[in-house]
Amino acid sequence: MTLHLNLFIYPGGHHEAAWRYAGSEPERVMHLSYYAELAQRAEAAKFDAIFFADGPSLMENVQYAARVKPEPLTLLSAIGAVTERIGLIGTASTTYSQPYNLARQWASVDHLSGGRAGWNIVTTGAPNAAQNFGLAEHPVHAERYARADEYLDVVTKLFDSWEDEALVADPASGLYADPDRVHRVDHTGRFFSVAGPLNLPRSPQGRPVYVQAGSSDDGRGFAARWAEAIFTAHQTLGSAQEFYADIKDRAARLGRDPGGVKVLPGISPILGSSQREADELEERLNELTQPAYGLGQLHRLTGVDLSSYDLDAPFPREVLDTGGERSEASRFQLVVDIIQREKPTLRQVLHRLAGARGHRVVAGTPELVADQIQLWHESGAADGFNVMPPYLPGGFDDFVDHVVPILRQRGLFRTEYAGTTLREHYGLDRPASQYTHPLEETA
Ligand SMILES: Cc1cc2nc3c(=O)[nH]c(=O)nc-3n(C[C@H](O)[C@H](O)[C@H](O)COP(=O)(O)O)c2cc1C
């Protein structure tokens, strides 16, 4: 069973105070070279892909955090030119974009990279995005997922609108494309009306790998129908196993091969040559945090302003209204679970979220981190991981230099790429065009 590893790149690193940590190069987060070097490092380590998150609004309080970065599709196109094998996964919203444009952008990245594109499909959790698109209100959770479902139906038709055999390009006969193999999609639905065809031929992977990152009931339903890789956040083995089993089961009930849906939780490894050294590093990073930033993040996630509460008193659980509509439902629940399970102070909650926004932080020796990765992988909780270094580039260098060799010694992680496309790295089939007659496919 191959373990899949992505490098989840966040400017400065995933710890919210990483940019203040020595060696994290915050002045370079708008430079191509910063990301190109990380991508080339991940490729040299034979990672499956690099991943960029995104939101069409300034979500973070930039007064305290270096949370600015280039737009993913633009950045991935540039990185595609200076790499050869590493998968290129980026986020784009179905709530704040139009299917025809996004389909041709992703098909272009797939063509230009020789088949390495992956699209993290999000409905956008940040309510403040609405004002950037002329909307008074951020659409509610269920509405966003309903739109996303139709959106995927449309873009999949567009990606398939040129059959693989459509492109002829025969100067002698003068036939460039076979018109019988280029199809209008003529989609009319509740949210979209799109004629098609797409204005470029079918890409090397047929379509980008569909990635998704929502864990609510709606999110899981959407993922079971469309996702080929699922990013998720879990603090405990038990909750990761429950999610893994549920997603695979939902996909199977829709007639899909559960092996065609890869589940990748996030892991933020804080490494030391001893447990004590790792704990001290985590402490140093936490000491660099600024409560005002963490309280702002907590307010965005829970809807509650806790800035007047004593940071070192037990977290005031009673203020959390667990009944309301949540923009990021599963992430909110994850915070509630931490509070109920660990009875922390407010400051301890801030430090837990400072590490990786609710993703699992594992502080320890390379052996301990490798053990945890192997345990989750072999216990039906993960097909792989989004590796989220606490600070960059050093935190990633340490993972590659000290943890990857252990995973290889244990026969868990590749030493060489077997293929050239992201689908080949993930062991995913290349989908046929829905317009190609099944009989012709086998001809
Ligand atoms: C690894 C990971 C990456 C994510 N990346 C993004 C992102 O780039 N942009 C975004 O708006 N939401 C992102 N999300 C949030 C999800 O899209 C979604 O809003 C969140 O998981 C809550 O989904 P739910 O309401 O279906 O539970 C990410 C979530 C995870 C687990």
Ligand as a Chemical Component Dictionary entry (heavy atoms), coordinates in Angstrom:
data_LIG
# 
_chem_comp.id                   LIG 
_chem_comp.type                 NON-POLYMER 
_chem_comp.pdbx_formal_charge   0 
_chem_comp.three_letter_code    LIG 
# 
loop_
_chem_comp_atom.comp_id 
_chem_comp_atom.atom_id 
_chem_comp_atom.alt_atom_id 
_chem_comp_atom.type_symbol 
_chem_comp_atom.charge 
_chem_comp_atom.model_Cartn_x 
_chem_comp_atom.model_Cartn_y 
_chem_comp_atom.model_Cartn_z 
_chem_comp_atom.pdbx_ordinal 
LIG C1  C1  C 0 -6.285  20.526 4.021 1  
LIG C2  C2  C 0 -7.385  21.521 3.841 2  
LIG C3  C3  C 0 -7.201  22.552 2.966 3  
LIG C4  C4  C 0 -8.180  23.506 2.789 4  
LIG N1  N1  N 0 -7.964  24.508 1.912 5  
LIG C5  C5  C 0 -8.900  25.449 1.759 6  
LIG C6  C6  C 0 -8.669  26.527 0.882 7  
LIG O1  O1  O 0 -7.641  26.594 0.247 8  
LIG N2  N2  N 0 -9.639  27.464 0.742 9  
LIG C7  C7  C 0 -10.826 27.389 1.429 10 
LIG O2  O2  O 0 -11.672 28.269 1.255 11 
LIG N3  N3  N 0 -11.079 26.374 2.285 12 
LIG C8  C8  C 0 -10.130 25.420 2.458 13 
LIG N4  N4  N 0 -10.355 24.414 3.332 14 
LIG C9  C9  C 0 -11.626 24.411 4.073 15 
LIG C10 C10 C 0 -12.627 23.544 3.356 16 
LIG O3  O3  O 0 -12.803 23.907 2.053 17 
LIG C11 C11 C 0 -13.956 23.626 4.058 18 
LIG O4  O4  O 0 -14.453 24.924 4.077 19 
LIG C12 C12 C 0 -13.809 23.192 5.471 20 
LIG O5  O5  O 0 -13.127 21.969 5.476 21 
LIG C13 C13 C 0 -15.153 23.043 6.097 22 
LIG O6  O6  O 0 -15.903 22.228 5.270 23 
LIG P1  P1  P 0 -17.310 21.734 5.749 24 
LIG O7  O7  O 0 -18.106 22.955 6.039 25 
LIG O8  O8  O 0 -17.853 20.923 4.600 26 
LIG O9  O9  O 0 -17.043 20.905 6.926 27 
LIG C14 C14 C 0 -9.383  23.433 3.527 28 
LIG C15 C15 C 0 -9.595  22.383 4.414 29 
LIG C16 C16 C 0 -8.605  21.417 4.575 30 
LIG C17 C17 C 0 -8.860  20.287 5.502 31 
# 
loop_
_chem_comp_bond.comp_id 
_chem_comp_bond.atom_id_1 
_chem_comp_bond.atom_id_2 
_chem_comp_bond.value_order 
_chem_comp_bond.pdbx_ordinal 
LIG C1  C2  SING 1  
LIG C2  C3  SING 2  
LIG C2  C16 DOUB 3  
LIG C3  C4  DOUB 4  
LIG C4  N1  SING 5  
LIG C4  C14 SING 6  
LIG N1  C5  DOUB 7  
LIG C5  C6  SING 8  
LIG C5  C8  SING 9  
LIG C6  O1  DOUB 10 
LIG C6  N2  SING 11 
LIG N2  C7  SING 12 
LIG C7  O2  DOUB 13 
LIG C7  N3  SING 14 
LIG N3  C8  DOUB 15 
LIG C8  N4  SING 16 
LIG N4  C9  SING 17 
LIG N4  C14 SING 18 
LIG C9  C10 SING 19 
LIG C10 O3  SING 20 
LIG C10 C11 SING 21 
LIG C11 O4  SING 22 
LIG C11 C12 SING 23 
LIG C12 O5  SING 24 
LIG C12 C13 SING 25 
LIG C13 O6  SING 26 
LIG O6  P1  SING 27 
LIG P1  O7  DOUB 28 
LIG P1  O8  SING 29 
LIG P1  O9  SING 30 
LIG C14 C15 DOUB 31 
LIG C15 C16 SING 32 
LIG C16 C17 SING 33 
# 
